[in-house]
Amino acid sequence: QSPSSPSPAHAQELRQGNEEAYMRAATALRNADALLICIGETLQADALDKHATPSKESDASLFYGYWGSKFNHARSTPPHPAYQFLAAWCKEFYADPRQDGRVAGPST
């Protein structure tokens, strides 16, 4: 047993009463006028190592070359599968009828 996994008894205790909370959360989401989904850089085409990023002041050619290569890589890399899941989920639950079922977000 690791610090991140509860004992079987504690796991059972944690699960009790969650069904009602899940239903309240689902109802709130379903009744929402909008849903904002914030996605971190782990879903980017290539997560950046900010410590290895050259600065424009120290070497402008390296700076522009670095960011140009990142831009080209992002354009040629297929979207992370999570985007397709989120787009399908949004279309199912949050499509705006005034937009013919379209939702805002990356095209998939």
DRENTORKOL-3810 file (N, C-alpha, C; in nm, 4 decimals):
REM DRENTORKOL-3810
@n.u->0.0853; n.v->-0.1185; n.w->0.0000; ca.u->0.0000; ca.v->0.0000; ca.w->0.0000; c.u->0.0892; c.v->0.1239; c.w->0.0000
@n.u->0.0652; n.v->0.2122; n.w->-0.0944; ca.u->0.1442; ca.v->0.3347; ca.w->-0.1041; c.u->0.0672; c.v->0.4503; c.w->-0.0410
@n.u->0.1346; n.v->0.5625; n.w->-0.0200; ca.u->0.0647; ca.v->0.6774; ca.w->0.0374; c.u->-0.0504; c.v->0.7258; c.w->-0.0510
@n.u->-0.0477; n.v->0.6934; n.w->-0.1808; ca.u->-0.1527; ca.v->0.7427; ca.w->-0.2694; c.u->-0.2717; c.v->0.6480; c.w->-0.2807
@n.u->-0.2609; n.v->0.5268; n.w->-0.2280; ca.u->-0.3781; ca.v->0.4391; ca.w->-0.2376; c.u->-0.4344; c.v->0.4119; c.w->-0.0987
@n.u->-0.5658; n.v->0.4355; n.w->-0.0843; ca.u->-0.6280; ca.v->0.4144; ca.w->0.0465; c.u->-0.6460; c.v->0.2657; c.w->0.0747
@n.u->-0.6628; n.v->0.2344; n.w->0.1992; ca.u->-0.6939; ca.v->0.0964; ca.w->0.2368; c.u->-0.8312; c.v->0.0616; c.w->0.1792
@n.u->-0.8631; n.v->-0.0679; n.w->0.1639; ca.u->-0.9957; ca.v->-0.1043; ca.w->0.1118; c.u->-1.1102; c.v->-0.0431; c.w->0.1928
@n.u->-1.0962; n.v->-0.0413; n.w->0.3239; ca.u->-1.2023; ca.v->0.0162; ca.w->0.4079; c.u->-1.2154; c.v->0.1667; c.w->0.3834
@n.u->-1.1015; n.v->0.2344; n.w->0.3727; ca.u->-1.1047; ca.v->0.3789; ca.w->0.3491; c.u->-1.1583; c.v->0.4095; c.w->0.2087
@n.u->-1.1238; n.v->0.3268; n.w->0.1112; ca.u->-1.1748; ca.v->0.3447; ca.w->-0.0254; c.u->-1.3268; c.v->0.3332; c.w->-0.0271
@n.u->-1.3801; n.v->0.2355; n.w->0.0444; ca.u->-1.5260; ca.v->0.2182; ca.w->0.0526; c.u->-1.5904; c.v->0.3401; c.w->0.1172
@n.u->-1.5279; n.v->0.3893; n.w->0.2231; ca.u->-1.5793; ca.v->0.5078; ca.w->0.2926; c.u->-1.5786; c.v->0.6292; c.w->0.1991
@n.u->-1.4737; n.v->0.6430; n.w->0.1192; ca.u->-1.4648; ca.v->0.7555; ca.w->0.0265; c.u->-1.5725; c.v->0.7487; c.w->-0.0817
@n.u->-1.6089; n.v->0.6283; n.w->-0.1230; ca.u->-1.7093; ca.v->0.6105; ca.w->-0.2288; c.u->-1.8521; c.v->0.6359; c.w->-0.1802
@n.u->-1.8768; n.v->0.6169; n.w->-0.0519; ca.u->-2.0128; ca.v->0.6308; ca.w->0.0005; c.u->-2.0610; c.v->0.7749; c.w->-0.0148
@n.u->-2.1794; n.v->0.7894; n.w->-0.0656; ca.u->-2.2384; ca.v->0.9221; ca.w->-0.0789; c.u->-2.1953; c.v->0.9977; c.w->-0.2029
@n.u->-2.1050; n.v->0.9416; n.w->-0.2821; ca.u->-2.0588; ca.v->1.0141; ca.w->-0.3998; c.u->-2.1616; c.v->1.0172; c.w->-0.5117
@n.u->-2.2485; n.v->0.9184; n.w->-0.5185; ca.u->-2.3468; ca.v->0.9137; ca.w->-0.6277; c.u->-2.4312; c.v->1.0408; c.w->-0.6303
@n.u->-2.4748; n.v->1.0848; n.w->-0.5135; ca.u->-2.5548; ca.v->1.2079; ca.w->-0.5066; c.u->-2.4725; c.v->1.3285; c.w->-0.5514
@n.u->-2.3479; n.v->1.3344; n.w->-0.5087; ca.u->-2.2607; ca.v->1.4450; ca.w->-0.5497; c.u->-2.2377; c.v->1.4425; c.w->-0.7005
@n.u->-2.2188; n.v->1.3232; n.w->-0.7582; ca.u->-2.2009; ca.v->1.3114; ca.w->-0.9035; c.u->-2.3249; c.v->1.3610; c.w->-0.9773
@n.u->-2.4417; n.v->1.3255; n.w->-0.9280; ca.u->-2.5659; ca.v->1.3671; ca.w->-0.9927; c.u->-2.5838; c.v->1.5188; c.w->-0.9843
@n.u->-2.5497; n.v->1.5775; n.w->-0.8694; ca.u->-2.5583; ca.v->1.7238; ca.w->-0.8564; c.u->-2.4617; c.v->1.7918; c.w->-0.9526
@n.u->-2.3398; n.v->1.7376; n.w->-0.9630; ca.u->-2.2409; ca.v->1.7952; ca.w->-1.0549; c.u->-2.2877; c.v->1.7820; c.w->-1.1995
@n.u->-2.3412; n.v->1.6658; n.w->-1.2364; ca.u->-2.3900; ca.v->1.6444; ca.w->-1.3734; c.u->-2.5043; c.v->1.7399; c.w->-1.4053
@n.u->-2.5937; n.v->1.7604; n.w->-1.3104; ca.u->-2.7059; ca.v->1.8519; ca.w->-1.3312; c.u->-2.6554; c.v->1.9947; c.w->-1.3490
@n.u->-2.5607; n.v->2.0347; n.w->-1.2668; ca.u->-2.5046; ca.v->2.1699; ca.w->-1.2783; c.u->-2.4371; c.v->2.1894; c.w->-1.4140
@n.u->-2.3620; n.v->2.0899; n.w->-1.4587; ca.u->-2.2969; ca.v->2.0994; ca.w->-1.5898; c.u->-2.4001; c.v->2.1040; c.w->-1.7021
@n.u->-2.5001; n.v->2.0209; n.w->-1.6929; ca.u->-2.6025; ca.v->2.0148; ca.w->-1.7979; c.u->-2.6812; c.v->2.1460; c.w->-1.8050
@n.u->-2.7009; n.v->2.2124; n.w->-1.6920; ca.u->-2.7781; ca.v->2.3366; ca.w->-1.6889; c.u->-2.6931; c.v->2.4615; c.w->-1.7098
@n.u->-2.5645; n.v->2.4446; n.w->-1.7243; ca.u->-2.4755; ca.v->2.5599; ca.w->-1.7409; c.u->-2.4988; c.v->2.6273; c.w->-1.8759
@n.u->-2.4861; n.v->2.7587; n.w->-1.8779; ca.u->-2.4961; ca.v->2.8330; ca.w->-2.0038; c.u->-2.3690; c.v->2.8170; c.w->-2.0862
@n.u->-2.2578; n.v->2.7943; n.w->-2.0185; ca.u->-2.1295; ca.v->2.7792; ca.w->-2.0872; c.u->-2.0400; c.v->2.6901; c.w->-2.0021
@n.u->-1.9429; n.v->2.6316; n.w->-2.0678; ca.u->-1.8450; ca.v->2.5487; ca.w->-1.9980; c.u->-1.7075; c.v->2.5869; c.w->-2.0494
@n.u->-1.6230; n.v->2.6325; n.w->-1.9617; ca.u->-1.4870; ca.v->2.6697; ca.w->-1.9976; c.u->-1.3956; c.v->2.5541; c.w->-1.9610
@n.u->-1.3252; n.v->2.5011; n.w->-2.0598; ca.u->-1.2319; ca.v->2.3915; ca.w->-2.0362; c.u->-1.0915; c.v->2.4471; c.w->-2.0534
@n.u->-1.0141; n.v->2.4457; n.w->-1.9478; ca.u->-0.8764; ca.v->2.4951; ca.w->-1.9518; c.u->-0.7829; c.v->2.3759; c.w->-1.9638
@n.u->-0.6998; n.v->2.3791; n.w->-2.0651; ca.u->-0.6101; ca.v->2.2674; ca.w->-2.0913; c.u->-0.4669; c.v->2.3154; c.w->-2.0758
@n.u->-0.3894; n.v->2.2432; n.w->-1.9982; ca.u->-0.2496; ca.v->2.2784; ca.w->-1.9772; c.u->-0.1632; c.v->2.2394; c.w->-2.0953
@n.u->-0.0382; n.v->2.2704; n.w->-2.0855; ca.u->0.0526; ca.v->2.2482; ca.w->-2.1979; c.u->0.0812; c.v->2.1014; c.w->-2.2246
@n.u->0.0377; n.v->2.0120; n.w->-2.1394; ca.u->0.0627; ca.v->1.8702; ca.w->-2.1666; c.u->-0.0149; c.v->1.8219; c.w->-2.2878
@n.u->-0.1169; n.v->1.8956; n.w->-2.3305; ca.u->-0.1909; ca.v->1.8582; ca.w->-2.4506; c.u->-0.1410; c.v->1.9329; c.w->-2.5736
@n.u->-0.0384; n.v->2.0134; n.w->-2.5587; ca.u->0.0186; ca.v->2.0787; ca.w->-2.6754; c.u->0.0942; c.v->1.9767; c.w->-2.7578
@n.u->0.1170; n.v->2.0128; n.w->-2.8833; ca.u->0.1880; ca.v->1.9218; ca.w->-2.9733; c.u->0.3232; c.v->1.8830; c.w->-2.9147
@n.u->0.3879; n.v->1.9763; n.w->-2.8490; ca.u->0.5190; ca.v->1.9487; ca.w->-2.7920; c.u->0.5351; c.v->2.0375; c.w->-2.6698
@n.u->0.5204; n.v->1.9815; n.w->-2.5511; ca.u->0.5354; ca.v->2.0613; ca.w->-2.4292; c.u->0.6756; c.v->2.1208; c.w->-2.4257
@n.u->0.6829; n.v->2.2461; n.w->-2.3872; ca.u->0.8095; ca.v->2.3186; ca.w->-2.3927; c.u->0.8874; c.v->2.3073; c.w->-2.2628
@n.u->1.0176; n.v->2.3012; n.w->-2.2775; ca.u->1.1060; ca.v->2.3121; ca.w->-2.1625; c.u->1.1436; c.v->2.4593; c.w->-2.1518
@n.u->1.0742; n.v->2.5316; n.w->-2.0646; ca.u->1.0938; ca.v->2.6761; ca.w->-2.0570; c.u->1.2355; c.v->2.7147; c.w->-2.0154
@n.u->1.3048; n.v->2.6256; n.w->-1.9483; ca.u->1.4408; ca.v->2.6573; ca.w->-1.9058; c.u->1.5394; c.v->2.6478; c.w->-2.0217
@n.u->1.5029; n.v->2.5746; n.w->-2.1267; ca.u->1.5922; ca.v->2.5596; ca.w->-2.2416; c.u->1.5588; c.v->2.6582; c.w->-2.3529
@n.u->1.4579; n.v->2.7433; n.w->-2.3329; ca.u->1.4164; ca.v->2.8377; ca.w->-2.4357; c.u->1.5160; c.v->2.9524; c.w->-2.4444
@n.u->1.5728; n.v->2.9752; n.w->-2.5645; ca.u->1.6685; ca.v->3.0862; ca.w->-2.5781; c.u->1.5964; c.v->3.2204; c.w->-2.5689
@n.u->1.6655; n.v->3.3214; n.w->-2.5188; ca.u->1.6051; ca.v->3.4542; ca.w->-2.5104; c.u->1.6424; c.v->3.5351; c.w->-2.6338
@n.u->1.5534; n.v->3.6250; n.w->-2.6698; ca.u->1.5761; ca.v->3.7101; ca.w->-2.7866; c.u->1.6977; c.v->3.7995; c.w->-2.7638
@n.u->1.7161; n.v->3.8416; n.w->-2.6404; ca.u->1.8269; ca.v->3.9317; ca.w->-2.6087; c.u->1.9625; c.v->3.8619; c.w->-2.6188
@n.u->1.9675; n.v->3.7354; n.w->-2.5781; ca.u->2.0969; ca.v->3.6661; ca.w->-2.5774; c.u->2.1383; c.v->3.6184; c.w->-2.7159
@n.u->2.0415; n.v->3.5746; n.w->-2.7984; ca.u->2.0747; ca.v->3.5255; ca.w->-2.9327; c.u->1.9481; c.v->3.5277; c.w->-3.0177
@n.u->1.9265; n.v->3.6377; n.w->-3.0893; ca.u->1.8032; ca.v->3.6557; ca.w->-3.1663; c.u->1.7861; c.v->3.5474; c.w->-3.2725
@n.u->1.8927; n.v->3.5090; n.w->-3.3411; ca.u->1.8815; ca.v->3.4057; ca.w->-3.4456; c.u->1.8371; c.v->3.2732; c.w->-3.3858
@n.u->1.8964; n.v->3.2354; n.w->-3.2734; ca.u->1.8591; ca.v->3.1109; ca.w->-3.2071; c.u->1.7149; c.v->3.1192; c.w->-3.1557
@n.u->1.6783; n.v->3.2352; n.w->-3.1003; ca.u->1.5428; ca.v->3.2576; ca.w->-3.0499; c.u->1.4392; c.v->3.2361; c.w->-3.1603
@n.u->1.4572; n.v->3.3047; n.w->-3.2745; ca.u->1.3601; ca.v->3.2925; ca.w->-3.3837; c.u->1.3635; c.v->3.1539; c.w->-3.4468
@n.u->1.4796; n.v->3.0940; n.w->-3.4555; ca.u->1.4890; ca.v->2.9578; ca.w->-3.5080; c.u->1.4176; c.v->2.8586; c.w->-3.4180
@n.u->1.4365; n.v->2.8743; n.w->-3.2879; ca.u->1.3725; ca.v->2.7855; ca.w->-3.1905; c.u->1.2208; c.v->2.7951; c.w->-3.2020
@n.u->1.1684; n.v->2.9182; n.w->-3.1952; ca.u->1.0232; ca.v->2.9350; ca.w->-3.1983; c.u->0.9653; c.v->2.9030; c.w->-3.3354
@n.u->1.0395; n.v->2.9279; n.w->-3.4410; ca.u->0.9936; ca.v->2.8890; ca.w->-3.5745; c.u->0.9801; c.v->2.7384; c.w->-3.5865
@n.u->1.0780; n.v->2.6658; n.w->-3.5315; ca.u->1.0710; ca.v->2.5192; ca.w->-3.5374; c.u->0.9554; c.v->2.4671; c.w->-3.4519
@n.u->0.9301; n.v->2.5289; n.w->-3.3368; ca.u->0.8170; ca.v->2.4880; ca.w->-3.2522; c.u->0.6845; c.v->2.5128; c.w->-3.3239
@n.u->0.6742; n.v->2.6275; n.w->-3.3911; ca.u->0.5524; ca.v->2.6610; ca.w->-3.4649; c.u->0.5288; c.v->2.5606; c.w->-3.5774
@n.u->0.6318; n.v->2.5311; n.w->-3.6547; ca.u->0.6186; ca.v->2.4354; ca.w->-3.7648; c.u->0.5837; c.v->2.2961; c.w->-3.7132
@n.u->0.6449; n.v->2.2573; n.w->-3.6023; ca.u->0.6158; ca.v->2.1262; ca.w->-3.5438; c.u->0.4697; c.v->2.1188; c.w->-3.4982
@n.u->0.4212; n.v->2.2252; n.w->-3.4339; ca.u->0.2827; ca.v->2.2271; ca.w->-3.3856; c.u->0.1842; c.v->2.2194; c.w->-3.5024
@n.u->0.2158; n.v->2.2846; n.w->-3.6137; ca.u->0.1256; ca.v->2.2815; ca.w->-3.7298; c.u->0.1214; c.v->2.1444; c.w->-3.7953
@n.u->0.2304; n.v->2.0689; n.w->-3.7860; ca.u->0.2364; ca.v->1.9400; ca.w->-3.8557; c.u->0.2028; c.v->1.8209; c.w->-3.7658
@n.u->0.1809; n.v->1.8446; n.w->-3.6384; ca.u->0.1514; ca.v->1.7364; ca.w->-3.5442; c.u->0.0004; c.v->1.7218; c.w->-3.5284
@n.u->-0.0525; n.v->1.5993; n.w->-3.5387; ca.u->-0.1973; ca.v->1.5825; ca.w->-3.5203; c.u->-0.2380; c.v->1.6187; c.w->-3.3777
@n.u->-0.3630; n.v->1.6629; n.w->-3.3597; ca.u->-0.4090; ca.v->1.6989; ca.w->-3.2254; c.u->-0.4035; c.v->1.5789; c.w->-3.1305
@n.u->-0.3826; n.v->1.6082; n.w->-3.0046; ca.u->-0.3851; ca.v->1.5067; ca.w->-2.8999; c.u->-0.5243; c.v->1.4421; c.w->-2.9003
@n.u->-0.5349; n.v->1.3101; n.w->-2.8786; ca.u->-0.6664; ca.v->1.2428; ca.w->-2.8788; c.u->-0.7665; c.v->1.3036; c.w->-2.7799
@n.u->-0.7177; n.v->1.3664; n.w->-2.6755; ca.u->-0.8090; ca.v->1.4267; ca.w->-2.5777; c.u->-0.8930; c.v->1.5374; c.w->-2.6404
@n.u->-0.8385; n.v->1.6078; n.w->-2.7407; ca.u->-0.9168; ca.v->1.7117; ca.w->-2.8069; c.u->-1.0393; c.v->1.6522; c.w->-2.8753
@n.u->-1.0232; n.v->1.5366; n.w->-2.9388; ca.u->-1.1363; ca.v->1.4717; ca.w->-3.0054; c.u->-1.2417; c.v->1.4304; c.w->-2.9027
@n.u->-1.1973; n.v->1.3786; n.w->-2.7907; ca.u->-1.2902; ca.v->1.3409; ca.w->-2.6836; c.u->-1.3667; c.v->1.4635; c.w->-2.6342
@n.u->-1.2939; n.v->1.5725; n.w->-2.6069; ca.u->-1.3588; ca.v->1.6933; ca.w->-2.5560; c.u->-1.4537; c.v->1.7535; c.w->-2.6592
@n.u->-1.4136; n.v->1.7543; n.w->-2.7860; ca.u->-1.5005; ca.v->1.8090; ca.w->-2.8905; c.u->-1.6294; c.v->1.7277; c.w->-2.9014
@n.u->-1.6183; n.v->1.5948; n.w->-2.8978; ca.u->-1.7377; ca.v->1.5095; ca.w->-2.9054; c.u->-1.8269; c.v->1.5314; c.w->-2.7838
@n.u->-1.7659; n.v->1.5429; n.w->-2.6674; ca.u->-1.8413; ca.v->1.5643; ca.w->-2.5444; c.u->-1.9135; c.v->1.6988; c.w->-2.5499
@n.u->-1.8434; n.v->1.8014; n.w->-2.5948; ca.u->-1.9050; ca.v->1.9340; ca.w->-2.6050; c.u->-2.0193; c.v->1.9340; c.w->-2.7057
@n.u->-1.9994; n.v->1.8684; n.w->-2.8199; ca.u->-2.1065; ca.v->1.8647; ca.w->-2.9203; c.u->-2.2292; c.v->1.7923; c.w->-2.8670
@n.u->-2.2067; n.v->1.6876; n.w->-2.7890; ca.u->-2.3194; ca.v->1.6111; ca.w->-2.7353; c.u->-2.3979; c.v->1.6906; c.w->-2.6323
@n.u->-2.3269; n.v->1.7627; n.w->-2.5459; ca.u->-2.3936; ca.v->1.8275; ca.w->-2.4332; c.u->-2.4076; c.v->1.9787; c.w->-2.4441
@n.u->-2.3195; n.v->2.0441; n.w->-2.5198; ca.u->-2.3159; ca.v->2.1904; ca.w->-2.5147; c.u->-2.3225; c.v->2.2589; c.w->-2.6497
@n.u->-2.3591; n.v->2.1893; n.w->-2.7553; ca.u->-2.3678; ca.v->2.2541; ca.w->-2.8858; c.u->-2.4724; c.v->2.3651; c.w->-2.8804
@n.u->-2.4396; n.v->2.4773; n.w->-2.9381; ca.u->-2.5299; ca.v->2.5914; ca.w->-2.9416; c.u->-2.6207; c.v->2.5767; c.w->-3.0634
@n.u->-2.7516; n.v->2.5608; n.w->-3.0444; ca.u->-2.8399; ca.v->2.5410; ca.w->-3.1594; c.u->-2.8349; c.v->2.6577; c.w->-3.2577
@n.u->-2.7986; n.v->2.7760; n.w->-3.2095; ca.u->-2.7868; ca.v->2.8914; ca.w->-3.2996; c.u->-2.6649; c.v->2.8789; c.w->-3.3893
@n.u->-2.5722; n.v->2.7888; n.w->-3.3553; ca.u->-2.4488; ca.v->2.7700; ca.w->-3.4318; c.u->-2.4534; c.v->2.6404; c.w->-3.5120
@n.u->-2.5720; n.v->2.5847; n.w->-3.5338; ca.u->-2.5862; ca.v->2.4579; ca.w->-3.6072; c.u->-2.5040; c.v->2.3455; c.w->-3.5460
@n.u->-2.4965; n.v->2.3424; n.w->-3.4138; ca.u->-2.4261; ca.v->2.2341; ca.w->-3.3466; c.u->-2.2768; c.v->2.2529; c.w->-3.3346
@n.u->-2.2241; n.v->2.3653; n.w->-3.3810; ca.u->-2.0796; ca.v->2.3873; ca.w->-3.3723; c.u->-2.0417; c.v->2.4342; c.w->-3.2321
@n.u->-1.9227; n.v->2.3993; n.w->-3.1916; ca.u->-1.8698; ca.v->2.4457; ca.w->-3.0634; c.u->-1.7366; c.v->2.5131; c.w->-3.0895
@n.u->-1.6997; n.v->2.6038; n.w->-3.0020; ca.u->-1.5707; ca.v->2.6707; ca.w->-3.0160; c.u->-1.4602; c.v->2.5769; c.w->-2.9733
@n.u->-1.3483; n.v->2.5852; n.w->-3.0389; ca.u->-1.2333; ca.v->2.5030; ca.w->-3.0023; c.u->-1.1569; c.v->2.4600; c.w->-3.1246
@n.u->-1.0503; n.v->2.3833; n.w->-3.1044; ca.u->-0.9691; ca.v->2.3413; ca.w->-3.2184; c.u->-1.0490; c.v->2.2515; c.w->-3.3119
@n.u->-1.0263; n.v->2.2673; n.w->-3.4400; ca.u->-1.0968; ca.v->2.1811; ca.w->-3.5353; c.u->-1.0328; c.v->2.0437; c.w->-3.5349
@n.u->-1.1156; n.v->1.9402; n.w->-3.5407; ca.u->-1.0637; ca.v->1.8033; ca.w->-3.5390; c.u->-1.1093; c.v->1.7286; c.w->-3.6613
END
